[in-house]
Structure formats: structure tokens, C-alpha cells
Amino acid sequence: MNSNAATVNELAGVAPQDAGLRPAIPVMAVVFLSFMISGMALPVLPLHIHDVLGFGPFIVGLVAGGQFTAALASRLRAGCLSDSRGAKHAVFLGLIATILGGILYLASLLVLKWPVLSVTLILIARALLGGAESLLITGGMTWGLRLVSSDKSAQVIAWVGMALFAALAVGAPIGSYVFAKWTFLGIALVTTVAPIAALVLIRKLPAIVPEVARKVSLSAVLDAVAWPGIGFALSGITFGAITSFLTLYFAVSGWAHGTLAFSTFAIALIVARVLWGHLPDRFGGARVALYCLVIQSAGLAMIGFAGSGTLAIAGAAICGGGFSLVFPSLGLEAVKRTPPGTQGLAMGTYNAFLDVTLGLGSPALGWLGGAAGLRSIFIASAVAAGLAVPIALRLRKVK
């Protein structure tokens, strides 16, 4: 391709055919930075609300749930915005919302003498950050998909998603350190200032012009995304089981190294995406998802029926490796089935399925664990992943 043709393609919003994933790397960096900021607050907000403001578990849960509720409520809007105004615009608004959330964190520290007002400002900040999360992940994926060639779609979904998970994992210990050193003021300052660096990073990136598409109803997109989304939701229950209950399961079972089991799951997830993230583009999303769901289910069953911590750690590794590629594989199927120019709405709708399953599934798993023992959580998650297998088979047959 000569330089003139390349310029025309860039202006028209056509992804380059020979640049690999390089054009999307800055977008992945922005997603990483943004979600690292979010991850920093996760372990310390409950401490601040309980120890400093003096509220109990209900208010802690209310504040934590505020971000989830706002993220779910704004998913579809974020997708529509990415399609109509461009993904860069959505990411830009997400970063601005993050800065506003940080400013409200700072404002909450000025009114510590009035705990109800302080926690109200924090709750509004978390809602803003939830909306920012939707804009950043949906806009980031949509932008990445439009910056690279179509045969790299699953890799973009995989790597943007991995940037999110890695950022949350890195953000938590950094947040604990910042909180120990500078209290919640440090978290508030980082939340306010760090997004400015991300704004600088995206300033010169091309704003891909959205495709001008015929009017498409939400129901048409939902119909296209429904089966991949349901499959992802059944698989995604695993994430709630691992993040919320794995270390507790180890502790109750009297096994050491529960944290190692969690880390093993995360490392296997990352390694699998690095080594095999190209497979859905090469062999088809439904085919790869089918095999990965079987592997994921086997790993979960191994955790649930394990007689020792060693076997449970091995099961966590197998589960992480299988779970890793389900998200990009079924995401690719979702994108393939939606009309042109609706990638943002498709990814917003697809991600909303995970919001719903974590919002409803995690409490249900907790109830099940209390009634039937913690191992039942992982057995039930294995069954859920297994129920997604027929969906993958159906997607293979229906093109």
C-alpha cells in the first residue's frame, strides 16, 4: 500500500492491514491506566468508610454496589455513543468522568465532620466512576477494533480485556500502599491527576470516523448478541467464584497458599491470552470457546472435588487457562453477528451480560456456599460453564 492510499484509508476509518496490534497499543495503555486507578480504591474504600466515617457493612456494600449499578446502567449508552460520536469521544468522556470522581473524593475529605455528606459524595463519585468504566472499556474495545484489521478482532478484545484484569490486579496492592502512606487523600489525588496523563496519551491518536449505518434497533443488536452473551454470562460466573470465594475456600479447608491459588488462576489467564490469543481469529470464536469451556469446567470441578490444596491450585491453573479465551472467542461471535457500524453497541451489550451475572450470580453463589459448603460454589460454577457448551455448539452451526 502506498502512502497516499494509507492516508486515504486512515481518513476513511479503515484499519491498516499490516500493522498488527500496534495501532491499538496506546488504547490498551489507557484502559490499563484507567482501571488501575479503579483497582487502587477497591481494597481501601471499605476501610475508609468503616474506620474513618464510622459506617457499617450495609453502607460499605451500598457504596461498592453503586459503581456496579452505574456501570450496568450505562453500558448500552456507552456503546451507542461509541458508534455515533466515535470511540475516541467515548474514551475522552470516560477520562473526564474519572477526574470528576476524583474531585468528589477530594471534596468528601473536606466534610469529614459530616459523615453522611462525606459518604454521599463518595457514593456519587463511585457512580461517576462506574459510568466512566463503561465508556472506557466499551470505547476502548470499539476503538481498538477499528484501529486494526478485522482478522485481529479477537486479539483486540482479548488484550483490552487483559489490560483491564491486569490493571485491577496491580492497582489493589498499589492502592493499599498509597492508603497506608497518605490515607484516602492519596487515592483521591491519584484518581484526579492520573487520568490527565491518559488524556495526553490519546490526544494524537486517530479518531476513527464511525461508519454511517442504517438505523438499527436495539432489539436487533440484542438478538445478535444474545447467545454469545448468555454463553459468556454462564462462563463468567467463574470470575465471581474465584475472586470472591477461592481464598476463603482454602482458609476454611485448612489449606495453605490460598493467595497462590488466586495468583495461579490470574497468571494462567494472562499466559493463555499471550500465547493463544490469536486462535479465535484463526479457527473461529465458537470453536475455540467450545474447547475452552470444557477446560474451564474441568478446572472448576477439580477445585470443587480437590482433596488437597495442591490439587486445587492445579485446578485453578486449568480453570484460568480455559476461562481466558472464552471472553474474546464469544465476543468475536457477537461482533460478527451485528450489523455494520454497531460494534460499540454490540460490545456494550455483550459486557452487560457479565455485569448481570456477577450482580446476581455472586450473591447466589454466596447463599449456596452457606447452605451446602464452599466447595459447592466451584461445582456449581463448573456446571454453569458446562451449560455454555451447547451454546458454543449452536454458534458453530449458525453462521
Secondary structure, DSSP 8 states (H G I E B T S, - for coil): --HHHHHHHHHHT---SSSTTGGGHHHHHHHHHHHHHHHHHTTTHHHIIIIIS---HHHHHHHHHHHHHHHHHHHHHHHHHHHHT-HHHHHHHHHHHHHHHHHHHHHHHHTTTSHHHHHHHHHHHHHHHHHHHHHHHHHHHHHHHHHS-GGGHHHHHHHHHHHHHHHHHHHHHHHHHHHHHHHHHHHHHHHHHHHHHHHHHHTTS------------HHHHHHHHHHHHHHHHHHHHHHHHHHHHHHHHHHHHT-S-HHHHHHHHHHHHHHHHHHHTTHHHHH-HHHHHHHHHHHHHHHHHHHHH-SSHHHHHHHHHHHHHHHHHHHHHHHHHHHHHS-TT-HHHHHHHHHHHHHHHHHHHHHHHHHHHHHH-THHHHHHHHHHHHHTHHHHHHHHH--
